């Protein structure tokens, strides 16, 4: 599943301080392998280099 800038997402990464938090996609980058990675802004910071598999669409 792909996300676009401005989408609300939930991070699913047990090693992150933001695991389970809702954030907003602030940037989408394509890797040299053609996959997208994301920078997500949270209330208390941001995470960079997040693969699509670690994100779920947030409930509206």
CHARMM-style PDB file with segment names, atoms N, HN, CA, C and O in Angstrom:
ATOM      1  N   UNK     1       0.847  -1.176   0.000  1.00  0.00      PROA
ATOM      2  CA  UNK     1       0.000   0.000   0.000  1.00  0.00      PROA
ATOM      3  C   UNK     1       0.890   1.236   0.000  1.00  0.00      PROA
ATOM      4  O   UNK     1       1.859   1.305   0.757  1.00  0.00      PROA
ATOM      5  N   UNK     2       0.573   2.189  -0.826  1.00  0.00      PROA
ATOM      6  HN  UNK     2      -0.213   2.132  -1.441  1.00  0.00      PROA
ATOM      7  CA  UNK     2       1.340   3.419  -0.882  1.00  0.00      PROA
ATOM      8  C   UNK     2       0.618   4.552  -0.179  1.00  0.00      PROA
ATOM      9  O   UNK     2      -0.609   4.564  -0.088  1.00  0.00      PROA
ATOM     10  N   UNK     3       1.382   5.486   0.309  1.00  0.00      PROA
ATOM     11  HN  UNK     3       2.379   5.476   0.235  1.00  0.00      PROA
ATOM     12  CA  UNK     3       0.832   6.658   0.982  1.00  0.00      PROA
ATOM     13  C   UNK     3       1.342   7.906   0.278  1.00  0.00      PROA
ATOM     14  O   UNK     3       2.360   7.874  -0.413  1.00  0.00      PROA
ATOM     15  N   UNK     4       0.627   8.994   0.461  1.00  0.00      PROA
ATOM     16  HN  UNK     4      -0.201   9.021   1.022  1.00  0.00      PROA
ATOM     17  CA  UNK     4       1.003  10.266  -0.132  1.00  0.00      PROA
ATOM     18  C   UNK     4       1.250  11.288   0.966  1.00  0.00      PROA
ATOM     19  O   UNK     4       0.807  11.112   2.101  1.00  0.00      PROA
ATOM     20  N   UNK     5       1.960  12.356   0.623  1.00  0.00      PROA
ATOM     21  HN  UNK     5       2.320  12.499  -0.299  1.00  0.00      PROA
ATOM     22  CA  UNK     5       2.217  13.437   1.558  1.00  0.00      PROA
ATOM     23  C   UNK     5       0.879  13.945   2.104  1.00  0.00      PROA
ATOM     24  O   UNK     5      -0.057  14.195   1.344  1.00  0.00      PROA
ATOM     25  N   UNK     6       0.803  14.093   3.414  1.00  0.00      PROA
ATOM     26  HN  UNK     6       1.563  13.891   4.032  1.00  0.00      PROA
ATOM     27  CA  UNK     6      -0.414  14.570   4.066  1.00  0.00      PROA
ATOM     28  C   UNK     6      -1.303  13.469   4.605  1.00  0.00      PROA
ATOM     29  O   UNK     6      -2.238  13.749   5.355  1.00  0.00      PROA
ATOM     30  N   UNK     7      -1.031  12.203   4.235  1.00  0.00      PROA
ATOM     31  HN  UNK     7      -0.272  11.976   3.626  1.00  0.00      PROA
ATOM     32  CA  UNK     7      -1.847  11.089   4.736  1.00  0.00      PROA
ATOM     33  C   UNK     7      -1.598  10.863   6.232  1.00  0.00      PROA
ATOM     34  O   UNK     7      -0.469  10.984   6.706  1.00  0.00      PROA
ATOM     35  N   UNK     8      -2.654  10.538   6.959  1.00  0.00      PROA
ATOM     36  HN  UNK     8      -3.571  10.440   6.574  1.00  0.00      PROA
ATOM     37  CA  UNK     8      -2.547  10.167   8.370  1.00  0.00      PROA
ATOM     38  C   UNK     8      -2.273   8.672   8.444  1.00  0.00      PROA
ATOM     39  O   UNK     8      -2.992   7.868   7.851  1.00  0.00      PROA
ATOM     40  N   UNK     9      -1.221   8.305   9.182  1.00  0.00      PROA
ATOM     41  HN  UNK     9      -0.636   8.958   9.664  1.00  0.00      PROA
ATOM     42  CA  UNK     9      -0.795   6.907   9.268  1.00  0.00      PROA
ATOM     43  C   UNK     9      -0.480   6.530  10.711  1.00  0.00      PROA
ATOM     44  O   UNK     9      -0.241   7.393  11.557  1.00  0.00      PROA
ATOM     45  N   UNK    10      -0.483   5.225  10.975  1.00  0.00      PROA
ATOM     46  HN  UNK    10      -0.676   4.525  10.288  1.00  0.00      PROA
ATOM     47  CA  UNK    10      -0.091   4.682  12.275  1.00  0.00      PROA
ATOM     48  C   UNK    10       1.188   3.890  12.067  1.00  0.00      PROA
ATOM     49  O   UNK    10       1.248   3.016  11.202  1.00  0.00      PROA
ATOM     50  N   UNK    11       2.213   4.193  12.860  1.00  0.00      PROA
ATOM     51  HN  UNK    11       2.164   4.902  13.563  1.00  0.00      PROA
ATOM     52  CA  UNK    11       3.490   3.483  12.766  1.00  0.00      PROA
ATOM     53  C   UNK    11       3.417   2.177  13.539  1.00  0.00      PROA
ATOM     54  O   UNK    11       2.967   2.144  14.684  1.00  0.00      PROA
ATOM     55  N   UNK    12       3.861   1.109  12.908  1.00  0.00      PROA
ATOM     56  HN  UNK    12       4.227   1.135  11.978  1.00  0.00      PROA
ATOM     57  CA  UNK    12       3.911  -0.220  13.539  1.00  0.00      PROA
ATOM     58  C   UNK    12       5.366  -0.686  13.551  1.00  0.00      PROA
ATOM     59  O   UNK    12       5.795  -1.431  12.671  1.00  0.00      PROA
ATOM     60  N   UNK    13       6.119  -0.239  14.559  1.00  0.00      PROA
ATOM     61  HN  UNK    13       5.770   0.366  15.275  1.00  0.00      PROA
ATOM     62  CA  UNK    13       7.532  -0.599  14.694  1.00  0.00      PROA
ATOM     63  C   UNK    13       7.865  -0.669  16.179  1.00  0.00      PROA
ATOM     64  O   UNK    13       8.018   0.361  16.835  1.00  0.00      PROA
ATOM     65  N   UNK    14       7.975  -1.882  16.706  1.00  0.00      PROA
ATOM     66  HN  UNK    14       7.850  -2.719  16.173  1.00  0.00      PROA
ATOM     67  CA  UNK    14       8.170  -2.057  18.141  1.00  0.00      PROA
ATOM     68  C   UNK    14       9.477  -1.449  18.647  1.00  0.00      PROA
ATOM     69  O   UNK    14       9.638  -1.253  19.852  1.00  0.00      PROA
ATOM     70  N   UNK    15      10.410  -1.148  17.746  1.00  0.00      PROA
ATOM     71  HN  UNK    15      10.279  -1.307  16.768  1.00  0.00      PROA
ATOM     72  CA  UNK    15      11.694  -0.572  18.150  1.00  0.00      PROA
ATOM     73  C   UNK    15      11.685   0.957  18.130  1.00  0.00      PROA
ATOM     74  O   UNK    15      12.689   1.589  18.458  1.00  0.00      PROA
ATOM     75  N   UNK    16      10.564   1.546  17.748  1.00  0.00      PROA
ATOM     76  HN  UNK    16       9.748   1.032  17.481  1.00  0.00      PROA
ATOM     77  CA  UNK    16      10.458   2.992  17.657  1.00  0.00      PROA
ATOM     78  C   UNK    16       9.774   3.573  18.889  1.00  0.00      PROA
ATOM     79  O   UNK    16       8.903   2.944  19.490  1.00  0.00      PROA
ATOM     80  N   UNK    17      10.185   4.784  19.252  1.00  0.00      PROA
ATOM     81  HN  UNK    17      10.892   5.295  18.764  1.00  0.00      PROA
ATOM     82  CA  UNK    17       9.505   5.489  20.339  1.00  0.00      PROA
ATOM     83  C   UNK    17       8.093   5.894  19.946  1.00  0.00      PROA
ATOM     84  O   UNK    17       7.273   6.218  20.806  1.00  0.00      PROA
ATOM     85  N   UNK    18       7.805   5.878  18.643  1.00  0.00      PROA
ATOM     86  HN  UNK    18       8.470   5.616  17.944  1.00  0.00      PROA
ATOM     87  CA  UNK    18       6.505   6.315  18.137  1.00  0.00      PROA
ATOM     88  C   UNK    18       5.598   5.146  17.738  1.00  0.00      PROA
ATOM     89  O   UNK    18       4.596   5.352  17.053  1.00  0.00      PROA
ATOM     90  N   UNK    19       5.937   3.930  18.155  1.00  0.00      PROA
ATOM     91  HN  UNK    19       6.751   3.763  18.711  1.00  0.00      PROA
ATOM     92  CA  UNK    19       5.141   2.747  17.822  1.00  0.00      PROA
ATOM     93  C   UNK    19       3.694   2.930  18.268  1.00  0.00      PROA
ATOM     94  O   UNK    19       3.425   3.237  19.429  1.00  0.00      PROA
ATOM     95  N   UNK    20       2.759   2.735  17.322  1.00  0.00      PROA
ATOM     96  HN  UNK    20       2.978   2.486  16.379  1.00  0.00      PROA
ATOM     97  CA  UNK    20       1.340   2.835  17.624  1.00  0.00      PROA
ATOM     98  C   UNK    20       0.785   4.246  17.565  1.00  0.00      PROA
ATOM     99  O   UNK    20      -0.416   4.446  17.747  1.00  0.00      PROA
ATOM    100  N   UNK    21       1.648   5.235  17.311  1.00  0.00      PROA
ATOM    101  HN  UNK    21       2.624   5.073  17.164  1.00  0.00      PROA
ATOM    102  CA  UNK    21       1.191   6.620  17.259  1.00  0.00      PROA
ATOM    103  C   UNK    21       0.718   6.993  15.855  1.00  0.00      PROA
ATOM    104  O   UNK    21       1.188   6.447  14.857  1.00  0.00      PROA
ATOM    105  N   UNK    22      -0.220   7.932  15.806  1.00  0.00      PROA
ATOM    106  HN  UNK    22      -0.601   8.375  16.617  1.00  0.00      PROA
ATOM    107  CA  UNK    22      -0.696   8.470  14.532  1.00  0.00      PROA
ATOM    108  C   UNK    22       0.171   9.666  14.167  1.00  0.00      PROA
ATOM    109  O   UNK    22       0.425  10.542  14.994  1.00  0.00      PROA
ATOM    110  N   UNK    23       0.619   9.690  12.924  1.00  0.00      PROA
ATOM    111  HN  UNK    23       0.413   8.979  12.252  1.00  0.00      PROA
ATOM    112  CA  UNK    23       1.406  10.808  12.418  1.00  0.00      PROA
ATOM    113  C   UNK    23       0.974  11.147  11.008  1.00  0.00      PROA
ATOM    114  O   UNK    23       0.059  10.536  10.457  1.00  0.00      PROA
ATOM    115  N   UNK    24       1.646  12.130  10.433  1.00  0.00      PROA
ATOM    116  HN  UNK    24       2.390  12.626  10.881  1.00  0.00      PROA
ATOM    117  CA  UNK    24       1.333  12.573   9.080  1.00  0.00      PROA
ATOM    118  C   UNK    24       2.555  12.418   8.188  1.00  0.00      PROA
ATOM    119  O   UNK    24       3.656  12.829   8.552  1.00  0.00      PROA
ATOM    120  N   UNK    25       2.353  11.821   7.012  1.00  0.00      PROA
ATOM    121  HN  UNK    25       1.458  11.487   6.716  1.00  0.00      PROA
ATOM    122  CA  UNK    25       3.434  11.668   6.055  1.00  0.00      PROA
ATOM    123  C   UNK    25       3.859  13.060   5.585  1.00  0.00      PROA
ATOM    124  O   UNK    25       3.048  13.815   5.050  1.00  0.00      PROA
ATOM    125  N   UNK    26       5.140  13.394   5.788  1.00  0.00      PROA
ATOM    126  HN  UNK    26       5.799  12.780   6.223  1.00  0.00      PROA
ATOM    127  CA  UNK    26       5.626  14.711   5.375  1.00  0.00      PROA
ATOM    128  C   UNK    26       6.500  14.636   4.130  1.00  0.00      PROA
ATOM    129  O   UNK    26       6.718  15.646   3.461  1.00  0.00      PROA
ATOM    130  N   UNK    27       7.003  13.437   3.814  1.00  0.00      PROA
ATOM    131  HN  UNK    27       6.826  12.617   4.356  1.00  0.00      PROA
ATOM    132  CA  UNK    27       7.817  13.286   2.602  1.00  0.00      PROA
ATOM    133  C   UNK    27       7.803  11.830   2.159  1.00  0.00      PROA
ATOM    134  O   UNK    27       7.807  10.910   2.978  1.00  0.00      PROA
ATOM    135  N   UNK    28       7.787  11.642   0.832  1.00  0.00      PROA
ATOM    136  HN  UNK    28       7.784  12.389   0.167  1.00  0.00      PROA
ATOM    137  CA  UNK    28       7.859  10.312   0.233  1.00  0.00      PROA
ATOM    138  C   UNK    28       9.109  10.275  -0.634  1.00  0.00      PROA
ATOM    139  O   UNK    28       9.316  11.155  -1.470  1.00  0.00      PROA
ATOM    140  N   UNK    29       9.944   9.258  -0.436  1.00  0.00      PROA
ATOM    141  HN  UNK    29       9.777   8.543   0.243  1.00  0.00      PROA
ATOM    142  CA  UNK    29      11.158   9.100  -1.230  1.00  0.00      PROA
ATOM    143  C   UNK    29      11.165   7.714  -1.852  1.00  0.00      PROA
ATOM    144  O   UNK    29      10.692   6.750  -1.251  1.00  0.00      PROA
ATOM    145  N   UNK    30      11.701   7.623  -3.055  1.00  0.00      PROA
ATOM    146  HN  UNK    30      12.085   8.406  -3.544  1.00  0.00      PROA
ATOM    147  CA  UNK    30      11.817   6.331  -3.726  1.00  0.00      PROA
ATOM    148  C   UNK    30      13.252   5.835  -3.595  1.00  0.00      PROA
ATOM    149  O   UNK    30      14.203   6.568  -3.864  1.00  0.00      PROA
ATOM    150  N   UNK    31      13.392   4.576  -3.176  1.00  0.00      PROA
ATOM    151  HN  UNK    31      12.619   3.980  -2.958  1.00  0.00      PROA
ATOM    152  CA  UNK    31      14.729   3.985  -3.070  1.00  0.00      PROA
ATOM    153  C   UNK    31      15.223   3.577  -4.448  1.00  0.00      PROA
ATOM    154  O   UNK    31      14.461   3.590  -5.415  1.00  0.00      PROA
ATOM    155  N   UNK    32      16.496   3.215  -4.538  1.00  0.00      PROA
ATOM    156  HN  UNK    32      17.114   3.204  -3.752  1.00  0.00      PROA
ATOM    157  CA  UNK    32      17.044   2.790  -5.831  1.00  0.00      PROA
ATOM    158  C   UNK    32      16.434   1.466  -6.299  1.00  0.00      PROA
ATOM    159  O   UNK    32      16.618   1.067  -7.448  1.00  0.00      PROA
ATOM    160  N   UNK    33      15.708   0.788  -5.407  1.00  0.00      PROA
ATOM    161  HN  UNK    33      15.558   1.112  -4.473  1.00  0.00      PROA
ATOM    162  CA  UNK    33      15.047  -0.467  -5.764  1.00  0.00      PROA
ATOM    163  C   UNK    33      13.597  -0.256  -6.181  1.00  0.00      PROA
ATOM    164  O   UNK    33      12.894  -1.219  -6.487  1.00  0.00      PROA
ATOM    165  N   UNK    34      13.141   1.003  -6.197  1.00  0.00      PROA
ATOM    166  HN  UNK    34      13.712   1.785  -5.948  1.00  0.00      PROA
ATOM    167  CA  UNK    34      11.781   1.317  -6.619  1.00  0.00      PROA
ATOM    168  C   UNK    34      10.750   1.284  -5.511  1.00  0.00      PROA
ATOM    169  O   UNK    34       9.560   1.464  -5.769  1.00  0.00      PROA
ATOM    170  N   UNK    35      11.186   1.056  -4.274  1.00  0.00      PROA
ATOM    171  HN  UNK    35      12.153   0.910  -4.064  1.00  0.00      PROA
ATOM    172  CA  UNK    35      10.264   1.064  -3.129  1.00  0.00      PROA
ATOM    173  C   UNK    35      10.178   2.469  -2.556  1.00  0.00      PROA
ATOM    174  O   UNK    35      11.121   3.252  -2.672  1.00  0.00      PROA
ATOM    175  N   UNK    36       9.058   2.784  -1.942  1.00  0.00      PROA
ATOM    176  HN  UNK    36       8.292   2.148  -1.847  1.00  0.00      PROA
ATOM    177  CA  UNK    36       8.914   4.073  -1.283  1.00  0.00      PROA
ATOM    178  C   UNK    36       9.268   3.960   0.190  1.00  0.00      PROA
ATOM    179  O   UNK    36       8.954   2.965   0.842  1.00  0.00      PROA
ATOM    180  N   UNK    37       9.931   5.002   0.710  1.00  0.00      PROA
ATOM    181  HN  UNK    37      10.186   5.810   0.180  1.00  0.00      PROA
ATOM    182  CA  UNK    37      10.120   5.158   2.149  1.00  0.00      PROA
ATOM    183  C   UNK    37       9.530   6.506   2.529  1.00  0.00      PROA
ATOM    184  O   UNK    37       9.359   7.387   1.687  1.00  0.00      PROA
ATOM    185  N   UNK    38       9.224   6.649   3.802  1.00  0.00      PROA
ATOM    186  HN  UNK    38       9.362   5.933   4.487  1.00  0.00      PROA
ATOM    187  CA  UNK    38       8.458   7.804   4.246  1.00  0.00      PROA
ATOM    188  C   UNK    38       9.113   8.487   5.437  1.00  0.00      PROA
ATOM    189  O   UNK    38       9.763   7.849   6.266  1.00  0.00      PROA
ATOM    190  N   UNK    39       8.926   9.801   5.500  1.00  0.00      PROA
ATOM    191  HN  UNK    39       8.398  10.319   4.827  1.00  0.00      PROA
ATOM    192  CA  UNK    39       9.212  10.564   6.711  1.00  0.00      PROA
ATOM    193  C   UNK    39       7.852  10.918   7.295  1.00  0.00      PROA
ATOM    194  O   UNK    39       6.994  11.477   6.613  1.00  0.00      PROA
ATOM    195  N   UNK    40       7.670  10.582   8.572  1.00  0.00      PROA
ATOM    196  HN  UNK    40       8.368  10.128   9.127  1.00  0.00      PROA
ATOM    197  CA  UNK    40       6.387  10.807   9.240  1.00  0.00      PROA
ATOM    198  C   UNK    40       6.596  11.733  10.429  1.00  0.00      PROA
ATOM    199  O   UNK    40       7.467  11.501  11.267  1.00  0.00      PROA
ATOM    200  N   UNK    41       5.784  12.788  10.492  1.00  0.00      PROA
ATOM    201  HN  UNK    41       5.076  12.977   9.811  1.00  0.00      PROA
ATOM    202  CA  UNK    41       5.801  13.755  11.591  1.00  0.00      PROA
ATOM    203  C   UNK    41       4.814  13.307  12.661  1.00  0.00      PROA
ATOM    204  O   UNK    41       3.670  12.967  12.361  1.00  0.00      PROA
ATOM    205  N   UNK    42       5.269  13.309  13.913  1.00  0.00      PROA
ATOM    206  HN  UNK    42       6.199  13.584  14.156  1.00  0.00      PROA
ATOM    207  CA  UNK    42       4.420  13.015  15.065  1.00  0.00      PROA
ATOM    208  C   UNK    42       4.369  14.246  15.954  1.00  0.00      PROA
ATOM    209  O   UNK    42       5.136  15.186  15.744  1.00  0.00      PROA
ATOM    210  N   UNK    43       3.486  14.261  16.938  1.00  0.00      PROA
ATOM    211  HN  UNK    43       2.864  13.497  17.108  1.00  0.00      PROA
ATOM    212  CA  UNK    43       3.397  15.388  17.863  1.00  0.00      PROA
ATOM    213  C   UNK    43       4.733  15.642  18.560  1.00  0.00      PROA
ATOM    214  O   UNK    43       5.087  16.787  18.842  1.00  0.00      PROA
ATOM    215  N   UNK    44       5.467  14.572  18.833  1.00  0.00      PROA
ATOM    216  HN  UNK    44       5.180  13.642  18.604  1.00  0.00      PROA
ATOM    217  CA  UNK    44       6.719  14.668  19.590  1.00  0.00      PROA
ATOM    218  C   UNK    44       7.931  14.288  18.747  1.00  0.00      PROA
ATOM    219  O   UNK    44       8.830  13.614  19.249  1.00  0.00      PROA
ATOM    220  N   UNK    45       7.983  14.700  17.478  1.00  0.00      PROA
ATOM    221  HN  UNK    45       7.252  15.248  17.070  1.00  0.00      PROA
ATOM    222  CA  UNK    45       9.157  14.419  16.656  1.00  0.00      PROA
ATOM    223  C   UNK    45       8.801  13.798  15.327  1.00  0.00      PROA
ATOM    224  O   UNK    45       7.664  13.895  14.864  1.00  0.00      PROA
ATOM    225  N   UNK    46       9.792  13.152  14.710  1.00  0.00      PROA
ATOM    226  HN  UNK    46      10.715  13.073  15.086  1.00  0.00      PROA
ATOM    227  CA  UNK    46       9.581  12.512  13.410  1.00  0.00      PROA
ATOM    228  C   UNK    46      10.417  11.251  13.296  1.00  0.00      PROA
ATOM    229  O   UNK    46      11.378  11.052  14.039  1.00  0.00      PROA
ATOM    230  N   UNK    47      10.033  10.401  12.349  1.00  0.00      PROA
ATOM    231  HN  UNK    47       9.253  10.563  11.745  1.00  0.00      PROA
ATOM    232  CA  UNK    47      10.788   9.202  11.994  1.00  0.00      PROA
ATOM    233  C   UNK    47      11.046   9.260  10.505  1.00  0.00      PROA
ATOM    234  O   UNK    47      10.167   9.661   9.742  1.00  0.00      PROA
ATOM    235  N   UNK    48      12.236   8.869  10.076  1.00  0.00      PROA
ATOM    236  HN  UNK    48      12.950   8.543  10.696  1.00  0.00      PROA
ATOM    237  CA  UNK    48      12.594   8.888   8.659  1.00  0.00      PROA
ATOM    238  C   UNK    48      12.946   7.482   8.184  1.00  0.00      PROA
ATOM    239  O   UNK    48      13.326   6.622   8.978  1.00  0.00      PROA
ATOM    240  N   UNK    49      12.814   7.262   6.877  1.00  0.00      PROA
ATOM    241  HN  UNK    49      12.505   7.961   6.232  1.00  0.00      PROA
ATOM    242  CA  UNK    49      13.191   5.985   6.284  1.00  0.00      PROA
ATOM    243  C   UNK    49      12.247   4.848   6.611  1.00  0.00      PROA
ATOM    244  O   UNK    49      12.665   3.692   6.673  1.00  0.00      PROA
ATOM    245  N   UNK    50      10.986   5.160   6.820  1.00  0.00      PROA
ATOM    246  HN  UNK    50      10.647   6.100   6.770  1.00  0.00      PROA
ATOM    247  CA  UNK    50      10.005   4.136   7.201  1.00  0.00      PROA
ATOM    248  C   UNK    50       9.482   3.439   5.948  1.00  0.00      PROA
ATOM    249  O   UNK    50       9.012   4.106   5.027  1.00  0.00      PROA
ATOM    250  N   UNK    51       9.557   2.102   5.896  1.00  0.00      PROA
ATOM    251  HN  UNK    51       9.940   1.560   6.644  1.00  0.00      PROA
ATOM    252  CA  UNK    51       8.982   1.380   4.753  1.00  0.00      PROA
ATOM    253  C   UNK    51       7.463   1.317   4.860  1.00  0.00      PROA
ATOM    254  O   UNK    51       6.910   1.434   5.954  1.00  0.00      PROA
ATOM    255  N   UNK    52       6.792   1.135   3.734  1.00  0.00      PROA
ATOM    256  HN  UNK    52       7.241   1.040   2.845  1.00  0.00      PROA
ATOM    257  CA  UNK    52       5.332   1.070   3.694  1.00  0.00      PROA
ATOM    258  C   UNK    52       4.788  -0.046   4.584  1.00  0.00      PROA
ATOM    259  O   UNK    52       3.696   0.082   5.138  1.00  0.00      PROA
ATOM    260  N   UNK    53       5.544  -1.148   4.728  1.00  0.00      PROA
ATOM    261  HN  UNK    53       6.431  -1.253   4.278  1.00  0.00      PROA
ATOM    262  CA  UNK    53       5.076  -2.288   5.535  1.00  0.00      PROA
ATOM    263  C   UNK    53       4.923  -1.918   7.003  1.00  0.00      PROA
ATOM    264  O   UNK    53       4.196  -2.596   7.730  1.00  0.00      PROA
ATOM    265  N   UNK    54       5.588  -0.861   7.456  1.00  0.00      PROA
ATOM    266  HN  UNK    54       6.178  -0.311   6.865  1.00  0.00      PROA
ATOM    267  CA  UNK    54       5.532  -0.459   8.862  1.00  0.00      PROA
ATOM    268  C   UNK    54       4.448   0.582   9.123  1.00  0.00      PROA
ATOM    269  O   UNK    54       4.341   1.098  10.236  1.00  0.00      PROA
ATOM    270  N   UNK    55       3.644   0.895   8.106  1.00  0.00      PROA
ATOM    271  HN  UNK    55       3.731   0.475   7.203  1.00  0.00      PROA
ATOM    272  CA  UNK    55       2.604   1.905   8.255  1.00  0.00      PROA
ATOM    273  C   UNK    55       1.230   1.342   7.938  1.00  0.00      PROA
ATOM    274  O   UNK    55       1.075   0.515   7.039  1.00  0.00      PROA
ATOM    275  N   UNK    56       0.240   1.799   8.685  1.00  0.00      PROA
ATOM    276  HN  UNK    56       0.366   2.470   9.415  1.00  0.00      PROA
ATOM    277  CA  UNK    56      -1.165   1.494   8.416  1.00  0.00      PROA
ATOM    278  C   UNK    56      -1.891   2.826   8.253  1.00  0.00      PROA
ATOM    279  O   UNK    56      -1.501   3.831   8.848  1.00  0.00      PROA
ATOM    280  N   UNK    57      -2.938   2.826   7.453  1.00  0.00      PROA
ATOM    281  HN  UNK    57      -3.255   2.010   6.969  1.00  0.00      PROA
ATOM    282  CA  UNK    57      -3.768   4.034   7.328  1.00  0.00      PROA
ATOM    283  C   UNK    57      -4.456   4.278   8.666  1.00  0.00      PROA
ATOM    284  O   UNK    57      -4.964   3.344   9.287  1.00  0.00      PROA
ATOM    285  N   UNK    58      -4.473   5.528   9.108  1.00  0.00      PROA
ATOM    286  HN  UNK    58      -4.061   6.287   8.604  1.00  0.00      PROA
ATOM    287  CA  UNK    58      -5.122   5.880  10.371  1.00  0.00      PROA
ATOM    288  C   UNK    58      -6.630   5.949  10.171  1.00  0.00      PROA
ATOM    289  O   UNK    58      -7.113   6.308   9.097  1.00  0.00      PROA
ATOM    290  N   UNK    59      -7.361   5.602  11.220  1.00  0.00      PROA
ATOM    291  HN  UNK    59      -6.968   5.311  12.092  1.00  0.00      PROA
ATOM    292  CA  UNK    59      -8.819   5.725  11.193  1.00  0.00      PROA
ATOM    293  C   UNK    59      -9.181   7.195  11.116  1.00  0.00      PROA
ATOM    294  O   UNK    59      -8.542   8.033  11.752  1.00  0.00      PROA
ATOM    295  N   UNK    60     -10.199   7.505  10.343  1.00  0.00      PROA
ATOM    296  HN  UNK    60     -10.718   6.824   9.827  1.00  0.00      PROA
ATOM    297  CA  UNK    60     -10.603   8.920  10.219  1.00  0.00      PROA
ATOM    298  C   UNK    60     -11.586   9.308  11.286  1.00  0.00      PROA
ATOM    299  OT1 UNK    60     -12.029  10.456  11.329  1.00  0.00      PROA
TER     300      UNK     60
END
